[in-house]
Amino acid sequence: MDLLQVKSNQIVNARGQSVRLRGTAVGGWMNMENFINGYPGNESGIRMAAVEMLGARKAEFLFERWLDYFLNEDDIRFIKQSGANVVRLALNYRHFESDAEPFKFLEKGFARLQQIVNWCAQHELYVILDMHSVQGSQNPDWHSDNKTRHALLWEHPHFQDRYVALWEELARRYVGNTTIAAYDVMNEPMTAQPHTPNAPHNWAALNAVQRRVVDAIRQIDPAHIIFLEGDSFGSRFEGLAAPFADNLAYSSHNYSAAGFGPGKYPGEYFGNWRDRPAYHEIFRTQPGTQFAQQQDVPLWVGEFGSVYNGPQNEIPDRLRALDDQIDIFEAFGAHWTTWTYKDVGVMGWVTLDPESEYMQLMKPVLDAKRELDTDSWMGWLPTTPAKDKLRELTDLIVETLSDPDVDAKHVHEGLRHAALSTYTGALLHPLWAKQFKGMTESDIDRVLQSFALTHCRPHDALLSIVRKHMARA
């Protein structure tokens, strides 16, 4: 495997030949997410609930075995055999550093990551290291393991110092490692107040942090590609600094309305017609695409995908939208990784068997999550009493304030994230942990084997689409 480099708007190998990165991202492993792993709220919360319910030793056993089964050599082999040449590994800083002991690195986390990198090397699969959860949180959502909804990274130098120090340590360990395609230094930054109309983006803070971490890495590792993402969850680029170092490339995230529904594809979504020509024009004019073309740099669509846990008769529509989307990326010469590789039945290449022990054990939790609408990622699912009540509360707030600057849509989304996803999700943490109460380590091990590839189901219709595109020249 060659150390990949940036040459104008291309990624090239040691012979100067263009390499198109195509593959998938692994969420739910060293950065767990509620809709991927089938728990409520955020990762730190369920870890604390497990300690309280099971004791520290058994809780640690539970999460270590979960990691063991979620991603191992079987999965790496499967991803490679599916035609991918790259895998994006989402990482939570807490595997490498404890908040209680900042700047002291945890060797266990690095060892687990290295084992996967070794397997990727054996199977000739490139790796992009993605810092998905950053010290202090770079955005307000569950996927940065944020339980407060405050993105403190942008305000506190302490968190920025720790963030840069961790990347320096990763650079020391992976300098010259040709299995590593790139460093995705921060997933989905968000500097503006979320769900607030016209909230200003702090471009100065984002540019300063990005320049600082790139400069720090370059002092140790002058050669690896570094991906920088736009603001507002990888969608805004208008205030991003022009490329300021060698081997910089850029990443946008591109989730589409037709990939989630409801509705037929091609068809109308939220008053707008969506088909391949429409999405071609949307992608052409998106800030990330425009930035990459203006700056003559590679563009990687680090996340996108379609769901299949909505109305079952619409799954072909969701997948047709995905097929067109990837074809458009290819037409623009963009690199891409789908979100996500494995989950409990939402949008993964492979999913847990609905009859598996974990899924049956967690049925009360999954039912409660659905009824209470605690997973922010499930907005496309049919209405529930909780959703109806939240709309009533939204209307009451907007009517009472009678302020034209208060936007009902933003009020509703803010309430949904804060009241349901964050607060109510946290109320469900003990219910999740309680399902393991009284189990022996052997019992826990058996339940978590539900996440092993041999017990999972490949989503053949989805895989046929991505395999087709990954086989392109």
C-alpha positions as CSV (number, residue, x, y, z in Angstrom):
1,M,0.0,0.0,0.0
2,D,1.2,3.5,-0.9
3,L,1.3,6.6,1.2
4,L,-1.4,8.6,-0.6
5,Q,-0.8,12.2,-1.5
6,V,-2.8,15.2,-2.8
7,K,-1.9,16.4,-6.3
8,S,-4.1,19.3,-7.4
9,N,-7.6,18.0,-7.1
10,Q,-6.6,14.3,-7.1
11,I,-5.5,11.8,-4.5
12,V,-2.6,9.8,-6.0
13,N,-0.4,6.8,-5.1
14,A,3.4,6.6,-5.2
15,R,3.4,6.3,-9.0
16,G,1.3,9.4,-9.4
17,Q,-1.8,7.4,-10.4
18,S,-5.2,8.7,-9.3
19,V,-6.8,6.8,-6.5
20,R,-10.6,7.0,-5.9
21,L,-11.5,6.3,-2.3
22,R,-14.7,4.4,-2.0
23,G,-16.0,2.5,1.1
24,T,-17.9,2.9,4.3
25,A,-17.6,4.5,7.7
26,V,-17.8,2.5,10.9
27,G,-19.9,4.3,13.5
28,G,-21.0,2.5,16.7
29,W,-17.6,1.0,17.5
30,M,-15.0,3.3,19.1
31,N,-17.7,6.0,19.0
32,M,-21.1,4.5,19.9
33,E,-24.4,6.1,18.8
34,N,-27.9,5.5,20.0
35,F,-29.6,4.7,16.7
36,I,-26.6,2.5,15.6
37,N,-26.1,0.5,18.8
38,G,-29.7,0.4,20.1
39,Y,-29.5,2.4,23.3
40,P,-31.1,5.7,24.4
41,G,-29.3,9.0,24.9
42,N,-25.5,9.3,24.6
43,E,-22.6,6.9,25.1
44,S,-21.2,8.4,28.3
45,G,-24.6,8.2,29.9
46,I,-25.1,4.5,29.3
47,R,-21.6,3.8,30.4
48,M,-22.3,5.5,33.7
49,A,-25.6,3.7,34.1
50,A,-23.9,0.4,33.5
51,V,-21.4,1.1,36.2
52,E,-24.2,2.0,38.7
53,M,-26.3,-1.0,37.8
54,L,-23.6,-3.7,37.3
55,G,-20.5,-2.4,39.0
56,A,-17.3,-1.1,37.4
57,R,-15.8,-4.5,36.6
58,K,-18.8,-6.0,34.9
59,A,-19.6,-2.8,33.1
60,E,-16.1,-2.7,31.7
61,F,-16.4,-6.3,30.5
62,L,-19.7,-5.5,28.8
63,F,-18.3,-2.6,26.7
64,E,-15.0,-4.4,25.9
65,R,-16.9,-7.4,24.6
66,W,-19.2,-5.1,22.7
67,L,-16.2,-3.6,20.9
68,D,-14.7,-7.0,20.3
69,Y,-17.8,-8.2,18.4
70,F,-18.8,-5.0,16.7
71,L,-15.6,-4.8,14.6
72,N,-13.0,-7.4,14.1
73,E,-11.1,-9.1,11.3
74,D,-14.3,-10.8,9.9
75,D,-15.7,-7.3,9.3
76,I,-12.6,-6.0,7.7
77,R,-12.5,-8.9,5.4
78,F,-16.2,-8.5,4.5
79,I,-15.7,-4.8,3.8
80,K,-12.8,-5.5,1.5
81,Q,-14.5,-8.3,-0.2
82,S,-17.5,-6.1,-0.9
83,G,-15.2,-4.0,-3.0
84,A,-14.2,-1.1,-0.7
85,N,-10.7,0.3,-0.7
86,V,-11.1,2.5,2.4
87,V,-12.8,2.4,5.8
88,R,-13.4,5.5,8.0
89,L,-13.1,4.7,11.7
90,A,-15.1,7.0,14.0
91,L,-13.3,7.6,17.2
92,N,-14.2,9.0,20.6
93,Y,-11.4,10.8,22.4
94,R,-12.4,9.0,25.7
95,H,-10.8,5.8,24.5
96,F,-7.4,7.6,24.4
97,E,-7.7,10.1,27.3
98,S,-9.7,10.4,30.5
99,D,-11.3,13.7,31.5
100,A,-10.1,12.9,35.0
101,E,-6.5,12.7,33.8
102,P,-6.1,15.1,30.9
103,F,-3.0,14.7,28.7
104,K,-2.4,11.2,30.0
105,F,-2.9,8.7,27.2
106,L,-4.6,5.4,27.6
107,E,-2.6,2.6,25.9
108,K,-5.6,0.3,25.8
109,G,-7.4,2.5,23.3
110,F,-4.4,2.8,21.1
111,A,-3.9,-0.9,21.2
112,R,-7.4,-1.6,20.1
113,L,-7.2,0.9,17.2
114,Q,-3.8,-0.5,16.1
115,Q,-5.3,-4.1,15.9
116,I,-7.9,-2.9,13.4
117,V,-5.2,-1.0,11.4
118,N,-3.1,-4.1,11.3
119,W,-6.0,-6.1,9.9
120,C,-6.7,-3.4,7.4
121,A,-3.1,-3.6,6.3
122,Q,-3.3,-7.4,5.9
123,H,-6.4,-7.0,3.7
124,E,-5.1,-4.0,1.8
125,L,-7.9,-1.7,3.0
126,Y,-7.0,2.0,3.6
127,V,-8.0,3.7,6.9
128,I,-9.2,7.2,7.6
129,L,-8.9,8.1,11.2
130,D,-12.0,10.2,12.1
131,M,-12.1,12.1,15.4
132,H,-15.8,11.9,15.9
133,S,-16.1,13.0,19.5
134,V,-13.7,15.8,20.6
135,Q,-12.8,17.0,24.1
136,G,-15.4,19.6,25.1
137,S,-17.6,18.6,22.1
138,Q,-17.3,20.2,18.7
139,N,-21.1,20.2,18.2
140,P,-24.2,19.8,20.4
141,D,-25.4,16.4,19.3
142,W,-25.4,12.8,20.5
143,H,-22.9,11.8,17.9
144,S,-20.2,13.8,19.6
145,D,-21.1,12.1,22.9
146,N,-22.5,15.4,24.1
147,K,-24.9,15.2,27.0
148,T,-25.2,19.0,27.6
149,R,-25.8,20.3,24.1
150,H,-23.1,22.9,24.6
151,A,-20.1,22.7,22.2
152,L,-17.5,23.9,24.7
153,L,-14.5,23.2,22.5
154,W,-14.8,26.6,20.8
155,E,-14.8,28.5,24.1
156,H,-12.2,26.8,26.2
157,P,-8.5,26.7,25.4
158,H,-8.1,23.7,27.7
159,F,-10.2,21.5,25.5
160,Q,-8.4,22.8,22.4
161,D,-5.0,22.0,24.0
162,R,-6.1,18.4,24.7
163,Y,-7.6,18.0,21.3
164,V,-4.3,19.1,19.6
165,A,-2.2,17.0,22.0
166,L,-4.2,13.8,21.1
167,W,-3.7,14.4,17.4
168,E,0.0,14.9,18.0
169,E,0.1,11.5,19.7
170,L,-1.8,9.9,16.8
171,A,0.6,11.5,14.3
172,R,3.6,10.1,16.3
173,R,2.2,6.6,16.1
174,Y,1.1,6.7,12.5
175,V,3.8,8.8,10.7
176,G,4.9,6.8,7.7
177,N,2.2,4.2,8.1
178,T,0.9,3.6,4.5
179,T,-2.3,1.9,5.6
180,I,-3.5,5.3,6.9
181,A,-5.0,7.1,4.0
182,A,-5.7,10.3,5.9
183,Y,-6.5,12.0,9.2
184,D,-10.1,13.4,9.4
185,V,-9.2,15.7,12.2
186,M,-12.7,16.7,13.4
187,N,-16.1,15.3,12.5
188,E,-19.0,17.8,11.9
189,P,-17.9,21.0,13.6
190,M,-20.8,23.3,14.6
191,T,-19.8,26.8,15.8
192,A,-23.2,28.4,15.6
193,Q,-26.0,28.0,18.1
194,P,-28.1,25.1,16.7
195,H,-31.8,25.5,15.9
196,T,-31.5,29.3,16.1
197,P,-32.4,31.3,13.0
198,N,-29.5,33.4,11.6
199,A,-27.1,32.3,14.3
200,P,-23.6,33.5,13.3
201,H,-20.9,31.0,12.6
202,N,-17.6,31.5,14.4
203,W,-15.4,31.1,11.4
204,A,-12.5,32.7,13.2
205,A,-12.6,30.0,15.9
206,L,-13.0,27.1,13.4
207,N,-10.2,28.4,11.1
208,A,-7.9,28.9,14.1
209,V,-8.4,25.5,15.5
210,Q,-8.0,23.8,12.1
211,R,-4.8,25.7,11.4
212,R,-3.4,24.9,14.8
213,V,-4.1,21.1,14.6
214,V,-2.7,20.9,11.1
215,D,0.4,22.8,12.0
216,A,0.9,20.5,15.1
217,I,0.5,17.4,13.0
218,R,2.8,18.7,10.3
219,Q,5.6,19.2,12.9
220,I,5.5,15.4,13.4
221,D,4.0,13.9,10.2
222,P,4.7,16.0,7.1
223,A,3.2,13.6,4.6
224,H,-0.3,12.2,5.5
225,I,-3.4,13.7,3.9
226,I,-5.4,15.8,6.4
227,F,-9.1,16.2,5.7
228,L,-10.9,19.3,7.0
229,E,-14.7,19.5,7.2
230,G,-16.9,22.5,6.8
231,D,-18.9,24.1,9.6
232,S,-22.6,23.3,10.4
233,F,-22.0,19.6,10.4
234,G,-19.8,19.6,7.3
235,S,-22.2,21.6,5.1
236,R,-21.0,25.2,5.2
237,F,-17.7,26.3,3.6
238,E,-18.2,30.0,2.7
239,G,-16.0,31.2,5.7
240,L,-13.4,28.4,5.6
241,A,-9.8,29.5,5.1
242,A,-8.2,28.6,1.8
243,P,-5.8,25.7,1.8
244,F,-2.8,26.7,3.9
245,A,-0.6,23.5,3.9
246,D,0.4,20.7,1.7
247,N,-1.7,17.5,1.4
248,L,-4.9,19.2,2.6
249,A,-8.2,17.8,1.3
250,Y,-11.8,18.6,2.2
251,S,-14.9,16.8,3.3
252,S,-18.6,17.5,3.1
253,H,-21.5,15.5,4.4
254,N,-24.4,15.0,2.0
255,Y,-27.6,13.5,3.4
256,S,-30.6,13.9,1.0
257,A,-34.3,14.2,1.6
258,A,-35.1,11.4,-0.8
259,G,-32.8,9.1,1.1
260,F,-35.1,9.4,4.2
261,G,-38.6,10.1,2.8
262,P,-41.4,9.5,3.2
263,G,-42.5,9.5,-0.4
264,K,-41.7,8.0,-3.8
265,Y,-38.4,8.6,-5.7
266,P,-38.3,10.4,-8.0
267,G,-40.9,12.6,-6.4
268,E,-41.7,15.6,-4.3
269,Y,-40.1,16.2,-0.9
270,F,-41.0,19.2,1.2
271,G,-42.4,21.0,-1.8
272,N,-39.4,20.3,-4.1
273,W,-39.1,17.8,-6.9
274,R,-36.2,15.4,-6.4
275,D,-34.7,13.2,-9.1
276,R,-31.3,12.6,-10.5
277,P,-31.0,15.9,-12.5
278,A,-32.2,17.8,-9.4
279,Y,-29.7,16.2,-7.2
280,H,-26.9,16.7,-9.8
281,E,-27.7,20.5,-9.6
282,I,-27.9,20.4,-5.8
283,F,-24.5,18.7,-5.5
284,R,-22.9,21.0,-8.1
285,T,-24.0,24.1,-6.2
286,Q,-23.4,22.9,-2.7
287,P,-20.8,24.9,-0.7
288,G,-18.4,21.9,-0.3
289,T,-18.4,21.2,-4.0
290,Q,-18.0,24.8,-4.9
291,F,-15.1,25.2,-2.4
292,A,-13.3,22.1,-3.7
293,Q,-13.6,23.3,-7.3
294,Q,-12.6,26.9,-6.6
295,Q,-9.5,25.8,-4.5
296,D,-8.7,22.9,-6.8
297,V,-8.5,20.3,-4.0
298,P,-10.0,16.8,-3.6
299,L,-13.5,16.5,-2.2
300,W,-14.5,13.5,-0.1
301,V,-18.2,12.9,0.9
302,G,-17.4,11.5,4.3
303,E,-21.0,10.7,5.2
304,F,-24.2,10.1,3.3
305,G,-26.8,7.3,3.2
306,S,-30.4,6.2,2.9
307,V,-32.5,4.5,5.6
308,Y,-34.7,1.4,5.4
309,N,-36.5,1.4,8.7
310,G,-39.3,3.6,7.5
311,P,-42.3,2.3,5.5
312,Q,-41.1,-1.0,4.1
313,N,-42.9,-0.5,0.7
314,E,-40.7,2.6,0.2
315,I,-37.3,0.9,0.6
316,P,-36.8,0.7,-3.2
317,D,-37.3,4.5,-3.3
318,R,-34.8,5.1,-0.7
319,L,-32.2,2.9,-2.4
320,R,-32.9,4.4,-5.9
321,A,-32.1,7.8,-4.4
322,L,-28.8,6.4,-2.9
323,D,-27.9,4.9,-6.3
324,D,-28.4,8.2,-8.1
325,Q,-26.5,10.0,-5.3
326,I,-23.4,7.9,-5.6
327,D,-23.5,8.1,-9.4
328,I,-23.5,11.9,-9.0
329,F,-20.5,11.8,-6.7
330,E,-18.7,9.7,-9.3
331,A,-19.5,12.1,-12.1
332,F,-17.9,14.9,-10.0
333,G,-14.8,12.8,-9.2
334,A,-15.6,12.9,-5.4
335,H,-14.4,10.3,-3.0
336,W,-17.1,8.7,-0.7
337,T,-17.8,6.6,2.3
338,T,-21.4,5.6,3.3
339,W,-22.8,6.0,6.7
340,T,-22.8,3.4,8.2
341,Y,-21.3,-0.1,8.1
342,K,-23.3,-1.9,10.9
343,D,-26.3,-1.1,13.0
344,V,-29.5,-2.4,14.6
345,G,-31.6,-2.1,11.4
346,V,-31.5,1.5,10.2
347,M,-29.1,2.1,7.4
348,G,-26.1,-0.2,7.8
349,W,-24.5,-2.5,5.2
350,V,-25.1,-5.2,7.7
351,T,-27.7,-5.3,10.6
352,L,-28.4,-7.3,13.7
353,D,-30.9,-10.1,13.3
354,P,-34.2,-8.9,14.7
355,E,-34.5,-12.2,16.5
356,S,-31.1,-12.0,18.0
357,E,-30.7,-12.0,21.8
358,Y,-29.7,-8.4,22.1
359,M,-32.6,-7.2,20.0
360,Q,-35.1,-9.2,22.0
361,L,-33.5,-8.2,25.3
362,M,-33.7,-4.5,24.4
363,K,-37.2,-4.6,23.0
364,P,-38.6,-2.6,26.0
365,V,-35.9,0.0,25.4
366,L,-36.3,0.2,21.7
367,D,-40.1,0.5,22.1
368,A,-39.8,3.3,24.6
369,K,-37.3,5.1,22.4
370,R,-39.7,5.0,19.5
371,E,-42.7,6.1,21.5
372,L,-40.9,8.9,23.2
373,D,-39.0,10.0,20.0
374,T,-35.7,10.1,21.8
375,D,-33.5,9.3,18.8
376,S,-33.0,12.6,16.9
377,W,-32.1,10.5,13.8
378,M,-35.6,9.1,13.5
379,G,-37.6,12.1,12.4
380,W,-38.9,10.4,9.4
381,L,-40.7,7.7,11.3
382,P,-44.5,7.9,11.8
383,T,-45.9,10.2,14.5
384,T,-46.2,9.2,18.1
385,P,-48.0,10.9,21.1
386,A,-44.7,12.4,22.2
387,K,-44.2,14.0,18.8
388,D,-47.8,15.4,18.9
389,K,-47.4,16.8,22.4
390,L,-44.1,18.5,21.3
391,R,-45.9,20.2,18.4
392,E,-48.5,21.4,20.8
393,L,-45.8,22.8,23.1
394,T,-44.1,24.4,20.1
395,D,-47.3,26.1,19.1
396,L,-47.9,27.4,22.6
397,I,-44.4,28.9,22.8
398,V,-44.7,30.6,19.4
399,E,-48.2,31.9,20.1
400,T,-47.3,33.2,23.5
401,L,-44.1,35.0,22.4
402,S,-45.8,36.5,19.3
403,D,-42.3,37.5,18.0
404,P,-41.8,37.3,14.2
405,D,-38.1,36.6,14.9
406,V,-39.0,33.3,16.7
407,D,-39.2,30.6,14.0
408,A,-41.6,27.7,14.8
409,K,-39.4,25.2,13.0
410,H,-36.3,26.1,15.0
411,V,-38.3,26.1,18.3
412,H,-39.6,22.6,17.5
413,E,-36.2,21.2,16.6
414,G,-34.6,22.8,19.7
415,L,-37.2,21.3,22.0
416,R,-37.0,17.9,20.3
417,H,-33.3,17.7,20.8
418,A,-33.2,19.1,24.3
419,A,-36.3,17.7,25.8
420,L,-36.6,14.3,24.1
421,S,-33.2,13.3,22.7
422,T,-31.1,14.7,25.6
423,Y,-33.3,14.8,28.7
424,T,-35.7,12.0,28.1
425,G,-33.0,9.8,26.5
426,A,-31.0,10.2,29.7
427,L,-34.1,9.0,31.7
428,L,-33.9,5.8,29.8
429,H,-30.3,5.0,30.6
430,P,-31.1,3.0,33.7
431,L,-33.8,1.0,31.8
432,W,-31.1,0.0,29.2
433,A,-28.6,-1.0,31.9
434,K,-31.3,-2.9,33.8
435,Q,-31.6,-5.4,31.0
436,F,-28.2,-6.8,31.9
437,K,-28.8,-6.9,35.7
438,G,-28.2,-10.3,37.2
439,M,-26.3,-11.6,34.2
440,T,-23.0,-13.4,34.5
441,E,-20.1,-12.4,32.3
442,S,-20.8,-15.5,30.2
443,D,-24.4,-14.3,29.7
444,I,-23.3,-10.8,28.7
445,D,-20.8,-12.3,26.3
446,R,-23.5,-14.4,24.7
447,V,-25.9,-11.4,24.3
448,L,-23.2,-9.3,22.7
449,Q,-22.3,-11.9,20.2
450,S,-25.4,-10.6,18.4
451,F,-23.1,-7.9,17.0
452,A,-20.7,-10.4,15.5
453,L,-20.8,-10.5,11.7
454,T,-21.6,-14.2,11.6
455,H,-24.8,-13.4,13.5
456,C,-25.7,-10.3,11.4
457,R,-27.7,-10.0,8.2
458,P,-26.2,-8.3,5.1
459,H,-28.6,-5.8,3.5
460,D,-28.3,-7.3,0.0
461,A,-30.2,-4.6,-1.9
462,L,-28.0,-1.9,-0.4
463,L,-24.8,-3.8,-0.9
464,S,-25.6,-4.5,-4.5
465,I,-25.7,-0.7,-5.1
466,V,-22.5,0.2,-3.3
467,R,-20.7,-2.9,-4.8
468,K,-21.7,-1.7,-8.3
469,H,-20.1,1.7,-7.7
470,M,-17.1,0.5,-5.9
471,A,-16.3,-1.8,-8.8
472,R,-15.9,1.2,-11.2
473,A,-12.5,2.0,-12.7
